[in-house]
């Protein structure tokens, strides 16, 4: 189980969970699984048994290797099936396939802890329905493209922290079944929000009413939010997401004003803990961040303007910061390519004044930082851009590499990835050069992507 509507502007699709939409999206994606499986079975039947056995062992070689914690040189990794076997090429046997990557660095598949796979940058859920897709089938297909764009950047696991109408859960299931190629997904379902809050559809005209208000995430009071957690558990979510404060891209609220009360946060965390789920909190502005931390959330998403006393509390409690730097910068790009509404642009400018100072305080305090981007606010193919931005802010390249591998895996509650070690999942990527001296190299196209022991053809992925 894993422990995020707006980056500093979170843009999660806070739509209601709709059983019919979820069922149709799942059916659409699952049909591909049958055809893919049929073709694979027919092909495998034609291979000699010995050849099929040899196909399962691969030796990866590179100038260096990052195991999730430290650098090694040279880099050697033996894979058998979907698992890592050892660092010794002698364990591979004579029939193994060898891939020599030359001047590159082998490392665990990257993890993005804050994405919205079914999302796009628009002002509200109401507008998403009008501008993003005209049908469930179209929305599901676009989500395949979004997921594959992140995989093409080397992200073999992503955490979806606010999914639209169950499509995030359907995508997670379809990828896990092999129906489509994509990164492993941990999904939260719709974010929990107060009435009229960051996760509510505040720009709906008063004469518009949405039928089937099923599991929208919007509620009030400790008992109301406990029930929302239970509804999400019923849908088999991997974590719970709350919108503890206002947001940049939501309509009509102040981005840095607390929205959840302390007793509401505590109720969500307590209820989620019973089911082994972590809680991620979207939060801008120190007062709202502090309430989320005191309430016991596991991660603070964005953390715009976090103060020193709150950072101390986070360190004492083990709360992790997931900044989303490019998300805010992407909103403020010259020419407004994402067509952000004027109200949100003004809030973004205000948030920018708080963000950098808060990040400097976080770095000085030694806060645990995990890589997360808010992909969906901007095109998903850009979810690697935070590496250079965080490095410019003062994060060391090696710490950035840990933030997107071992530290991220620990934070989202997955102990089978994020590190290169015997027995771990064979999710491996390689980047040219030495990212431990320049994290900007992680923004280049990967030289190799291996997911679940299988080499991914990057050119075949939709981006």
N, C-alpha and C positions, 0 to 999 in steps of 0.2 A: 504494500500500500504506500502511497506517497503522501507526503505531508498533507496566470493569474488571471476591458473595457477601457483601459486607458493606460498609457505608459506613464509617463508623468502625465499621462493623458489617457489612461487605460481605455481601450475600446472594446471590451468584451461584448460579444453579442449577449445581452442579458435577456434574451427572449425566453418565453415559457418553454418548458419541456413539453413536447407534444408527442403522445404515444404513436399517433398515426404517421407523423413525419419521421420519427425514429424508425418505425417498422419499414416504411417505404425506402428510406435511405439505406438501411441495412440490406434489404432485399436487392436493391440495385447493385450494391457493392458485392454482395455474396454471389451473384450470378457469375461474376468474373472468376471467383474462386473455383467453381466447378470446371469451367473451360480450361483454366490454367492447370488444375490438377490432372485433368484428363490428358492434356498434352504432355505433361511431365511424366505421367505413368507410361504412356506409349513410348516415349523416347527412352526412358530408363530400361524398358523391356528389351530394347535392341542392343544394349551395351553388354559386353562380357562381364561376368561377375568380378573378375580380378580388376578390371579397369574401373568398375564402380567403386571398389574398395580404395584404390589408389587416389581416386578423385577427392576423397574425403580428407586428405592430409596435404597441408600447404606450409611451406617455409617462407616467411617474409624476411627480407634482408634490407637494411638501410644503414646509413652512416651512423645513425643514433636512434635512441628509443627513449620515450618519456613514459614511465609506467603508471602515471597518475600522481606520483609524489616526487620522483627524482629522475634525472637524466642518466642514461647508460650509453656506453659506446664500446663497440659497434652495436647496432640494433639487430637482434635476431629473435624471431617469434615463430613458434610452431603451433599450427591450428589443426585440430581434427574435428570434423563436423562443425557443430555450433559452439565448440568450446576451445579455449586456449590450453595447450598441453604443457609447453615449457619454453625456456629461452635457449635451449640447446638443440642445434640442428641435427645432432646425432640421434635425437629421439624420433625423427621423422620417418626413418626407413628409406630404402632405396627408390621406392616408387612415388615419392612425394613430388608435388609441383613446387618449384621454387620461383619466387618473384623477387627480383633484385631492383630496388628503387634508387640505388645510388645515393646522391647527396640529398637525403630526405630524413624526416623524423617520423618514426612510427609512434602512435599514441592512441589512447582509448578513444572510441567514438565520442564526439562532442555531445554535450547535453545543454539544451536551452530550457531553462526553468520557468519561462514566462512567454507563452505564445497563445495565439487564437487561430487555430487551424481553419476554422470556418468563417473567419472574419475578414472584413475589409475596412478601409478608413473612411467612414462616413459618420455623420453627426449623431445618429440614433438608430435604435432597432427599427423604428418605423421607416426611416429612410433606407436602411439596409434592405428591407423587403422590396422597396421600390427600385433600388439601384443596383443591387448585387446579383439577384437571380430571380427568374420568373417562375421557377418550379423547384421542388425538392431535388429532382434529378439534376438540374443544372447546378444547384448549390453544392450537392455532393461531389459532382465532377470537378467543380472549381476547388473544392477542398483537397482532392487528390493532387491537383497541381500545386497547391500551397504546401502540402506535406512533402512532396517530392522536391520542391525548390529548396527546402531546408536540408533534406537529405543530401542534395547535390553540394551543399556547403560543408558537409562532413558531420552533420548533426544526426546521430543515430537514435537519439531519444529526445523527445520534447514533452514538456508539461503544458497541457492546454488548461488555462485558468479562466474559463468563461466561455462555454461553447453555445452555439446557437441552435436551439430547437432539437437537441439530441444528435445533431450531425457529428459533433466531436466524438460522442460515444460510439456512433455507428462506424466512423472512420477508425477509431481505435480497434474495434472488434474486427473490421474487415482486414486491416493490416495484420493483426495477430493471426488471423486464419489464413493469410497468404492470398487473399482475394486481390489485393493491390500491393504494390511496392511502396514502402514509406517508412519513416522512422517509427520506433516504438513510441506509443502515446500514453501518457497518463492524463486522464480527463476529469475535470471537476463538475461538468454540467453547468447550468446557469449559475452565475454569481449571486450570492445572497445580498439583498439590498433593503434598506428601509423604504417605506412608501415615499415616492417623490425623490428618491436618492439617486446616486450615481448609476445604479443598476436598473432603474425604472425607466420607462419610455415617457419622458416628461414633455416631449414635443407633440404627443398625440393631440389632435384637435378634440375639443370637448364633445363633439358629436360622433367621434369614432370610438367604438367599443370592440374589443377583441374577444372572440368566443373561446371557450375551453381554456380557462386560466388554470392550466395544470402545471404545477411545479415551476412557476415563473421565477422563483427565488425571492420575490418581494413579500415582506411580512413586517411584523412589529412585535416588540416585547420578547422576553426570554422564552416563553412557552411557544410563541409563534415560530421563532427561529429554531427551536428544538424540533418542531414538526417538519420544518423545511429540511433540516439535516436528515431526518428519517426518510423523507420522500426521496432525497438524493441517494441515500443508501439503497433504497429499493431499486434504483436505476443503476446500481453497481458503479458508482463513481470511485475514483482513486484518491480524491482529496476534496476538501471543501474550500471554496473561495468566498470571502466577504469583501464588500466595498465599504471599508471603515470610514472613509471620508468622501467628500465630493471629488469630482474629476475634471480633467481638462476638456475632454470631448463630450461630456454629457451636457444636456441643455438645461440652463436655468439655475444651476447650483454654483456655489463657491467652491473652488477646487480644494482649498486647504481648511475647510471647516469640518469638524467631527460630525459623523452621521450616526454611527452605532453608539449606543450607550455602553458603559462598562459591563453592566449585567447582561446585556445582549451578547457581547463578545464572549463573556465567560460561559454563557449557556451554549453557544455554538461550539466552543472548544471542548467543553465537558461532554456534550452529546457526541461530537465527532470522535473524541478519545475512546468512548465506549466501543466504537466500531473500528478502532485502529486506524483512524484517518487523521492526517495532518490538516491544519488550517492555514491558508495563505490570506494575507490581508492587503488589499489595495489601500494605500495610505499616503496622502500628501499633507504636509504641514505638521510641525512637531506635536501640537496638542492631540491630534487624531492618531498619530503614530504611537504616542505614549499610551493612549487608551488601549490600542490594539495589543501593545506589548504587555501591559498590565493584565489584559484579559487572557494572555497565554498563547497567542498565535505563534506558529512555528516560523513563518517567514513574513517579512515586511516587503511588499512589492512597491517599487519606486522609491519610497522613503524621502521624498522631496523636503529639504530643509530640516532634516533630523537634527536634534540638539544634543549637546554633550551629556546631559543627565539621562536622556533617553537611550543614548548609545551605551552608557554604563549599565543601564538596566538590561539592555539587549545582551550585552556580554555576560552578565551574571546569569541570565535565564537561558542563554544559548540560542537566542533568536537570530535568524540569519537575514541579511539585507540582500535583496535582489533588485539592484538598480536597473533602469531601462533607459540608457542614455540616448541612443540614436532615435528612440521613439519621439522624444521631445524635439530633438534637433530636426527630425524629418518634418515635423509640423511647421517649423519655422523656416523651412527652405525658401529661398527667393522664388517668387512666382507662384507659391502655394500649389505645387503640382498635385497634392492630394485633395485639393478643393475643400479645405477645412473651413467651417463656418466662422464668420467674424467674431462671434461671441467666444468661441473656443480659441481662436488665434490670440485674442486679448488675454485669456487665462494662461495660455502657453507662455506669453511674454512675461507674465507675472511669475509663473513657476520657474522660468529660467533664472530669475534673480535669486531664487532660494536654492536651486539645485546644486550648483557648483560648490557653494560654501558648505552645504550639508555633506557633500561627498568628501571634501577635504577634512571635515571633522571626523567622518567615519573612518577614513584612512589613518588619520592620526591616532584614533582610539583603538586601532587594531580590530575593527569589526570584521566578522566573518562575512565575506561577500561571495555570492554565487552568481554565475552568469545567467542573465535573463534579458530578453529584448523587447517584448511586447509586439512581436511580429504579427501583423494583421492591422496594426495602426499604419504601417508602411508595407510595401510589397515583401512577401516572405523571402524572396531571394536576397534580401538585404540584411538577413538576421545575423550576419557575421561582422557587421560594422562596429559593434560595441568594443571589440578588442582594441583597436587603435585609440578610440576615444577614452577608454578606461586607462590605457597605458599613458596617454597624454596627461590624464588627471593625476597620475602618480603611482598606479598599480604596477608592480614588477611583472615582467613577462611570465616568469615561472608561477607566480601567484595567479595570474590570469589563466594559465593552463590548468592549474588545479581547480580554479573556480568553475571551469566548464567540464571537468572530468570527475575526479574523486570527491571533491567537496560538493559538487552538484549531486552526485549519486547518493552521498550520505544524507543530504538535505531532503531529497525527494523520497527517500526511504527505499532505495533499491541497492541491495548489496551484491548484485551479480554483474555489475557493470561499473564503468568509471575508472577502472584500473586494469592494467595488463598483468595478469598473474595466472598460474595454472588453475583451471577450474572455472575461470570467469568466462562470461559470454564472449564469443569471437566477434565483437563489434570493434573494429579497428580502422583507423584512418591514418593517412600519411600526408605530410605537407613538405614541400621543398624547402631546403635550408634548415636553419635552427631557430624555431620560434621562441626558445628560451632566451634568446638575445634580442628578439624583435617579434612581439606578439602580432604585429601587423601582417606577418607571413600567414597567419591563420585566416586572413581575409582573401587569400588567393585560392583558386580552385584546388581541391585536394588531388594529390598524385595517386591516391588509392582510397577506396571506400569499401570496407568489408562489413556486411551486416549479417549477423547470425551465421557467420562462417562462409557466406557467399559474396563473391566479388560483384560489386554493383557497377554497371555500365552507366557512368555519369551522363554520357551523351544521350542516353535513352530516357532520361528523366524529364518530366515536364517542368518547365521553369517560367 
